Amino acid sequence: MTPGMAPNKKPIDLRSDTVTQPTAAMRAAMAAAELGDDVFGDDPTVNALQRRVATMLGKEAALFVPTGTQSNLCGLMAHCQRGDEYIVGQMAHAYRWEGGGAAVLGSIQPQPLAQQADGTMLLADIAAHIKPDDAHFARTRLLTLENTWGGQVLPASYVQEATALARSKGLATHLDGARLFNAAVASSTPVVELARPFDSVSVCFSKGLGAPVGSALVGSSALIARAHRIRKMLGGGMRQAGVLAAAALHALQHHVDRLAEDHANARALAEGLQGLAGVTVQAPQTNIVFVDLAPEKAAGVVERLHAVGVLCTGLYRLRFVTHLDVSSADVQRALTILRNTL
C-alpha cells in the first residue's frame, strides 16, 4: 500500500489512458483469435482489423503497427524522402515526443512552427515556411496536424483551411490521430469526416480505446505499400499478431461510444478543482485535464500526490487523464485527495 493511502485502496492512476488493462471480454477475444503469420500477410485477424479501420476512416488500406510512434514514422517516411521536410507544430507529438525519429531514421527535416492555444498553427506561418524550389533548401513535402491535441479537438474549419492550403502548394497531409476517436465522440462528428481531409492518418488503439498494444496507419493503397516496407525496416513486422489485432477489433466494436464516459469524468474532475487557491484548471474537451499551480504549491507535487494515492504526470503542467479503468467513484475519491493535498 502506498504510504498515506486509506487501507485496501488502490492508487487512482491518472497518468495516461495508456495504463488500462484489457477487459475480460477483450482477453477472451484475444484468446479466441484466429492466427497466421502477418509478415507473410496471412494472419486473418490482422487482415480483418486492417480492412475494418481503413473502412471506418474512409481510406483504401491500413497497416497494423505496434505503436503510435511507429505509425507516425511510417507515415512520414512513406510521404517524404531523404532531404525532404515536414511542417509540424512545435509541441506536436510527432515532432517533440517521438525521439526525433523522422530526422534520425528518415533523414527528414522537421520545420516546427509555434502553435496557438488550441493547437493550430497560423495559416500565414505555414505558407511562409514552405520552402521555394531551390537547391539551397530542403524540399517541403508534408503538413502534419494532430487531433486531439492536448485533449482539445482541432477546429474543423481550421482543418479544412490548412489542408486546402497544403494541397494548393503541392504538399501532402498527415494526421496524428492518436486520440481521433475521442475527437469524434466529443464533437459528435463521424470519424470518417475527421479523417477525410488527410492523405494519411495514424490512430491508436492502446489509449482511450483500451487495447494493450497497437496503432494503425491508413491511406491510399500505394502509400500503405510503401509504409509496409518501412515497417519491416523499423522492426515492426510481427508474426502471430492477430492476438493483438483481436484486442484492437474488440476495442473498435465496444469501446468507442463509451469514450463519452471518460469525457464526463474529466469534466467532473476539472469542475471539482475549480475555486482552489493557487490552482488554475483548463476546462477539458475530452479526457485530459491540465492544471497549473502557483509556485508555492508546485514543488514536489507529483511525488506528494503519488504518496497519497493519485498518480499523475507533471512534465510542464499537471496532467490528469481519465480512461476505461477510472470510474466516477474513482474521480470523486481523487478529488477528495487532490483538495486535501493542493
C-alpha positions in Angstrom: 0.0 0.0 0.0 1.2 3.5 -0.8 2.1 5.5 2.3 -0.7 7.8 3.3 -3.4 5.9 1.4 -6.5 4.5 3.0 -6.4 0.8 3.7 -7.5 -1.5 0.8 -7.5 1.3 -1.7 -5.6 1.0 -5.0 -3.9 4.1 -6.4 -6.0 6.0 -8.8 -3.9 6.0 -12.0 -4.5 9.2 -13.9 -1.1 9.4 -15.6 -2.4 8.4 -19.1 -5.1 6.4 -20.9 -2.3 4.0 -21.9 -2.3 2.4 -18.5 -5.6 0.5 -19.0 -5.8 -3.3 -18.5 -7.7 -5.4 -21.1 -11.2 -6.2 -20.0 -12.3 -9.8 -19.5 -14.2 -9.7 -22.8 -11.2 -8.3 -24.6 -9.0 -11.1 -23.1 -11.5 -13.7 -24.3 -11.4 -12.2 -27.8 -7.6 -12.3 -27.8 -7.6 -15.9 -26.6 -10.0 -16.9 -29.4 -8.3 -15.1 -32.2 -7.6 -16.9 -35.4 -3.9 -16.6 -36.2 -1.4 -16.7 -39.0 1.9 -15.1 -39.8 1.4 -11.4 -40.5 4.9 -11.0 -42.1 3.6 -13.4 -44.8 0.3 -11.4 -44.8 -1.8 -14.4 -43.8 -2.9 -13.5 -40.3 -6.7 -13.3 -40.8 -7.4 -11.3 -37.6 -4.8 -8.6 -38.6 -6.2 -8.5 -42.1 -9.7 -8.1 -40.7 -8.6 -5.3 -38.5 -6.8 -3.5 -41.3 -9.9 -3.7 -43.5 -12.2 -2.5 -40.8 -10.1 0.5 -39.7 -9.5 1.5 -43.4 -13.2 1.4 -44.0 -14.0 3.3 -40.8 -11.7 6.1 -41.8 -12.6 6.1 -45.5 -9.2 5.1 -46.9 -8.2 2.4 -49.3 -5.8 0.5 -46.9 -4.4 0.2 -43.4 -1.3 -1.1 -41.7 -1.3 -2.5 -38.2 1.8 -1.5 -36.2 3.0 -1.9 -32.6 3.0 1.8 -31.6 1.7 5.2 -32.5 5.3 6.4 -32.8 6.0 3.8 -35.4 2.7 4.6 -37.2 3.6 8.3 -37.5 7.2 7.4 -38.6 5.9 5.0 -41.2 3.6 7.7 -42.5 6.3 10.4 -42.5 8.8 8.2 -44.3 6.2 7.0 -46.8 5.4 10.6 -47.8 9.0 12.0 -47.6 12.4 11.1 -49.0 15.8 11.9 -47.6 16.3 15.7 -47.6 12.6 16.4 -47.6 10.8 18.4 -44.9 7.6 18.2 -42.9 5.8 21.2 -41.3 4.7 20.4 -37.8 3.7 22.0 -34.5 6.4 22.9 -32.0 4.5 20.9 -29.4 3.2 18.2 -31.7 3.8 14.6 -30.6 5.3 13.6 -34.0 8.0 16.3 -33.5 8.6 16.7 -29.8 7.8 13.4 -28.2 8.9 10.7 -30.6 12.7 10.7 -30.2 13.4 12.7 -33.4 12.8 9.6 -35.4 11.9 11.3 -38.7 15.3 13.1 -38.7 17.3 10.3 -37.2 15.9 7.4 -39.1 14.2 9.0 -42.1 16.6 11.9 -42.8 13.5 14.1 -43.0 13.9 17.7 -41.7 11.2 18.9 -39.4 10.1 22.5 -39.7 8.4 23.1 -36.3 6.1 26.1 -36.0 4.6 27.8 -33.0 1.1 26.7 -32.0 -1.8 28.7 -30.7 -3.6 27.8 -27.5 -6.0 25.4 -29.5 -3.1 23.6 -31.2 -3.4 25.3 -34.5 -0.6 26.8 -36.5 -1.3 30.2 -38.2 -2.0 29.7 -41.9 0.3 32.6 -42.6 3.1 30.8 -40.8 2.5 27.6 -42.7 2.6 29.5 -46.0 5.7 31.4 -45.1 7.6 28.3 -44.2 7.0 26.3 -47.4 10.4 26.4 -49.0 10.9 27.6 -52.6 12.1 25.1 -55.2 15.8 25.9 -54.7 18.8 23.7 -54.1 19.7 25.6 -51.0 16.6 24.3 -49.2 15.1 21.1 -48.0 12.0 20.2 -50.1 8.8 20.9 -48.2 6.6 17.9 -48.8 4.2 17.4 -46.0 1.9 19.2 -43.5 1.3 17.3 -40.2 -1.5 18.1 -37.8 -2.7 16.4 -34.6 -6.2 15.7 -33.3 -6.8 15.8 -30.4 -4.0 18.0 -29.3 -3.6 18.2 -25.6 -7.0 16.8 -25.3 -8.5 19.5 -27.5 -10.4 18.9 -30.7 -8.8 20.6 -33.6 -11.4 23.1 -35.1 -13.0 21.6 -38.2 -12.9 24.9 -40.1 -9.2 25.2 -39.5 -8.5 21.6 -40.7 -10.3 22.4 -43.9 -8.3 25.6 -44.5 -4.9 24.2 -43.5 -5.2 21.1 -45.7 -6.6 23.2 -48.6 -3.5 25.4 -48.3 -1.2 22.4 -48.2 -2.9 21.0 -51.4 -2.6 24.3 -53.2 1.1 24.3 -52.5 1.6 20.7 -53.6 2.0 19.3 -50.1 0.6 16.0 -48.8 -1.1 15.9 -45.4 -0.8 13.6 -42.4 -2.9 13.5 -39.3 -1.6 12.2 -36.0 -4.9 11.0 -34.8 -3.8 9.0 -31.8 -7.0 10.1 -30.0 -9.1 10.7 -33.1 -12.0 8.7 -31.7 -12.0 11.0 -28.7 -12.3 13.9 -31.1 -15.1 12.2 -33.0 -17.1 11.5 -29.8 -16.6 14.9 -28.3 -17.5 16.8 -31.5 -20.4 14.4 -32.5 -18.6 14.0 -35.9 -18.2 10.7 -37.7 -14.5 9.7 -37.6 -14.6 9.3 -41.3 -15.3 13.0 -41.7 -12.4 13.9 -39.4 -10.0 11.7 -41.5 -11.3 12.8 -44.9 -9.1 15.9 -45.5 -5.9 13.9 -44.9 -3.8 11.7 -47.2 -2.8 9.5 -44.2 -4.0 9.2 -40.7 -2.5 7.4 -37.6 -4.9 6.1 -35.0 -4.0 4.4 -31.7 -5.9 1.5 -30.1 -3.9 1.5 -26.8 -5.0 4.9 -25.4 -8.7 5.7 -24.8 -9.9 2.5 -26.7 -8.2 0.4 -24.0 -6.3 -2.2 -26.1 -2.9 -3.3 -24.7 -0.9 -2.6 -27.8 -1.2 -1.2 -31.3 -1.9 1.5 -33.8 -2.8 1.7 -37.4 -1.8 3.9 -40.4 -4.4 4.4 -43.1 -4.1 5.9 -46.5 -4.0 5.0 -50.2 -3.0 1.5 -51.2 0.2 2.9 -52.7 1.1 4.8 -49.6 0.4 1.8 -47.4 2.5 -0.4 -49.6 5.5 1.9 -49.1 4.7 2.0 -45.3 4.7 -1.8 -45.2 8.3 -1.9 -46.4 9.2 0.8 -43.9 7.5 -1.1 -41.0 9.7 -4.1 -41.8 12.8 -1.9 -41.8 11.9 -0.4 -38.5 11.4 -3.8 -36.9 7.6 -3.6 -36.8 6.9 -6.8 -38.7 5.2 -9.2 -36.2 4.2 -12.8 -36.6 1.0 -14.1 -34.9 0.0 -10.6 -34.3 -3.7 -11.5 -34.5 -3.7 -11.9 -30.7 -3.1 -8.1 -30.5 -5.3 -7.3 -33.5 -8.2 -9.1 -31.8 -7.9 -6.7 -28.9 -8.0 -3.7 -31.3 -11.0 -5.1 -33.1 -12.8 -5.6 -29.8 -12.0 -2.0 -28.9 -13.4 -0.6 -32.1 -16.6 -2.7 -31.6 -17.2 -2.0 -27.9 -15.1 0.9 -26.6 -15.7 3.9 -28.9 -19.1 5.2 -27.7 -18.1 4.7 -24.1 -15.4 7.4 -24.5 -18.1 9.8 -23.6 -17.9 8.5 -20.0 -14.2 9.4 -19.9 -15.0 12.9 -21.1 -17.7 13.3 -18.4 -15.3 12.1 -15.7 -12.7 14.6 -16.9 -15.3 17.4 -16.7 -16.2 16.3 -13.2 -12.6 16.3 -12.1 -12.0 19.8 -13.6 -15.1 21.2 -12.0 -14.2 19.7 -8.7 -10.9 21.5 -8.7 -12.3 24.9 -9.5 -12.0 27.6 -6.8 -9.0 26.2 -5.0 -6.5 29.0 -4.2 -3.4 28.9 -6.4 -4.9 26.3 -8.8 -5.9 27.1 -12.4 -7.8 24.4 -14.3 -8.1 24.2 -18.1 -11.7 23.1 -19.0 -11.3 19.8 -20.8 -12.9 19.0 -24.1 -12.1 15.3 -24.0 -10.3 13.1 -21.3 -7.3 15.2 -20.4 -7.3 17.8 -17.6 -4.4 20.3 -17.3 -3.8 22.1 -14.0 -1.4 24.9 -13.3 -0.2 25.6 -9.8 1.1 28.7 -8.1 4.9 28.2 -7.4 4.4 27.7 -3.7 2.1 24.7 -4.4 4.1 23.2 -7.3 7.3 22.0 -5.7 7.3 18.2 -5.4 3.5 18.0 -6.0 3.6 14.9 -8.3 5.5 13.0 -5.7 3.2 14.2 -2.9 0.2 13.1 -4.9 1.7 9.7 -5.6 2.3 9.2 -1.9 -1.4 9.6 -1.1 -2.7 7.5 -4.0 -3.2 9.7 -7.1 -0.9 9.1 -9.9 -0.4 11.9 -12.5 2.3 13.5 -14.6 3.8 16.9 -14.3 6.4 17.4 -17.1 5.4 21.0 -17.6 1.9 21.2 -16.2 0.0 18.8 -14.0 -1.9 16.4 -16.3 -4.7 14.0 -15.3 -6.1 11.6 -17.9 -9.4 9.7 -17.4 -9.9 6.3 -19.0 -11.5 2.9 -19.1 -10.2 1.9 -15.7 -11.3 5.1 -13.9 -14.8 5.2 -12.6 -16.9 8.2 -11.5 -16.4 7.0 -7.9 -12.6 7.0 -8.5 -12.9 10.6 -9.7 -14.7 11.6 -6.5 -12.1 9.9 -4.4 -9.3 11.5 -6.4 -11.0 14.9 -5.8 -11.0 14.4 -2.1 -7.3 13.6 -2.1 -6.5 16.5 -4.5 -8.4 19.1 -2.5 -6.6 18.0 0.7 -3.2 18.0 -1.0 -3.5 21.1 -3.1 
